[in-house]
Amino acid sequence: MRFDLTTPCGNCPFRNDRPFGLRADRVREILGGGKGKAWWPAPSFVCHKTVDYSPPYTISDAGDEITCKRCGYTSHNLNDVENRYCGECHLFLDDENYVGPDAQQCAGVMLILHREKRPNDVMQLAERLRLWDPSKLAADAPVYASTQDAIEGVPHARDHGDH
């Protein structure tokens, strides 16, 4: 996963200047927001424009082998091909989402969580490994002022103190 995005994309669900329509419960899953453990955000959230939505495997033209995109393992076992199974990862690949090497952490999520001093797991790790510098985030980007504002869908006027 990469951390090159500093501002949310044009239709980021965490922008406060245009509707996107995420349900409140989904926003809570991503940003956290509640009591106790529910307050913690999801470990990561990938920008939807950088996700590889193709299957996490390839099958040979002859249909006799499957290659896992996660680990690169190729199996010639016809049961693995039929069941879309990776013997190296021990996963049924149809049940998995594939986040490729070019996937980016969502800038909208990073902005909100950084503002609240509640970075998710991948943000913390990336900062410690110097893969991400939070000071490069566009602080004036049009995102919700807080997790609660995102859950409620509060418009941008609140972000600027115009109650």
C-alpha positions in Angstrom: 0.0 0.0 0.0 1.1 3.5 -0.8 0.6 6.9 0.9 1.1 9.4 -1.9 -2.3 10.9 -1.8 -2.5 14.2 0.1 -6.0 15.4 -0.8 -9.2 13.4 -1.4 -10.2 12.4 -4.9 -13.1 14.1 -6.6 -15.7 11.6 -5.4 -14.2 10.6 -2.1 -16.9 9.5 0.3 -15.3 11.6 3.0 -15.5 14.9 1.1 -18.0 17.3 2.7 -18.7 19.4 -0.3 -20.6 16.8 -2.4 -22.8 14.0 -1.4 -21.6 10.4 -1.8 -24.1 8.5 0.3 -22.2 6.2 2.6 -24.5 4.8 5.3 -23.7 5.9 8.8 -22.9 2.3 9.9 -20.3 2.0 7.1 -18.7 5.3 8.1 -18.4 3.9 11.6 -16.8 0.7 10.3 -14.2 2.8 8.5 -13.5 5.7 10.9 -14.6 4.1 14.2 -16.9 6.2 16.3 -18.6 4.8 19.3 -17.6 3.6 22.7 -14.8 1.3 23.8 -13.2 -0.8 21.0 -15.8 0.5 18.5 -14.1 3.9 18.7 -11.0 2.6 16.9 -10.9 2.9 13.1 -10.5 0.1 10.6 -6.9 -1.0 10.2 -6.8 0.6 6.7 -9.0 2.0 4.0 -7.9 2.0 0.4 -8.9 4.7 -2.0 -11.6 3.2 -4.3 -9.8 4.6 -7.4 -6.7 2.7 -6.7 -8.2 -0.8 -6.0 -7.7 -3.6 -8.5 -11.2 -4.9 -8.9 -10.1 -7.8 -11.1 -10.1 -11.3 -9.6 -7.1 -11.9 -7.3 -5.9 -14.7 -9.6 -5.3 -15.6 -13.2 -6.2 -18.9 -14.9 -4.3 -20.1 -17.9 -5.9 -20.1 -21.3 -6.0 -23.9 -21.2 -7.7 -23.8 -17.8 -5.2 -26.1 -16.2 -3.4 -23.7 -13.8 -4.2 -20.9 -11.4 -1.8 -18.1 -10.3 -2.4 -16.2 -7.1 -1.8 -12.4 -7.5 -1.2 -12.1 -3.8 1.9 -14.4 -3.6 2.6 -15.3 -7.2 2.2 -19.1 -6.6 1.0 -21.1 -9.6 -0.8 -24.4 -9.0 -1.4 -27.1 -11.6 -3.9 -28.9 -9.4 -7.2 -29.0 -11.1 -9.0 -28.9 -7.8 -7.3 -25.6 -7.0 -8.3 -24.2 -10.4 -11.9 -25.3 -10.0 -12.2 -24.0 -6.4 -10.1 -20.8 -7.1 -7.8 -21.9 -4.2 -4.2 -20.8 -3.5 -2.2 -23.6 -1.8 0.5 -21.2 -0.7 -1.8 -18.6 0.9 -4.3 -21.3 1.9 -7.2 -19.1 0.7 -10.2 -19.5 -1.5 -9.5 -16.6 -3.7 -13.1 -15.8 -4.8 -13.6 -14.8 -1.1 -10.7 -12.4 -1.1 -10.3 -8.8 -2.1 -7.0 -8.0 -3.8 -5.2 -4.8 -2.8 -2.3 -4.5 -5.3 1.0 -2.8 -4.8 -0.2 0.5 -6.3 -3.2 0.8 -4.0 -3.3 4.0 -2.0 -4.5 4.8 1.5 -7.6 7.1 1.2 -6.5 10.7 1.8 -10.0 11.6 3.1 -9.7 9.0 5.8 -6.2 10.0 6.7 -7.2 13.7 7.0 -10.0 13.0 9.4 -8.2 10.5 11.5 -5.0 12.6 11.7 -7.1 15.6 12.7 -8.6 13.6 15.5 -5.2 12.1 16.5 -6.6 8.6 15.9 -4.5 7.2 13.1 -5.5 3.7 11.9 -3.0 0.9 12.1 -1.5 1.3 8.6 -1.1 5.0 9.1 0.8 4.4 12.3 3.0 1.8 10.7 3.7 3.9 7.6 4.7 6.9 9.7 7.1 4.9 11.9 8.7 3.4 8.8 8.9 6.9 7.2 6.7 5.8 4.3 4.2 8.6 5.1 4.5 12.1 6.4 1.3 13.5 7.8 2.5 17.1 7.5 2.1 16.7 3.7 -1.7 16.2 4.0 -3.7 19.1 2.6 -5.2 20.4 5.8 -7.6 22.7 4.0 -9.0 19.8 1.8 -12.8 19.6 1.8 -13.3 16.7 4.2 -15.5 16.3 7.3 -14.2 18.0 10.4 -14.6 14.9 12.5 -15.7 11.3 12.5 -19.1 12.4 14.0 -19.6 14.9 11.2 -18.9 12.2 8.6 -21.4 9.9 10.3 -24.0 12.6 10.4 -23.2 13.9 6.9 -22.8 17.5 8.2 -22.1 19.9 5.4 -18.9 21.9 5.0 -20.1 25.1 6.6 -19.5 23.4 10.0 -15.9 22.9 9.2 -15.3 26.6 8.8 -17.0 27.5 12.1 -20.2 28.8 10.3 -22.7 27.2 12.6 
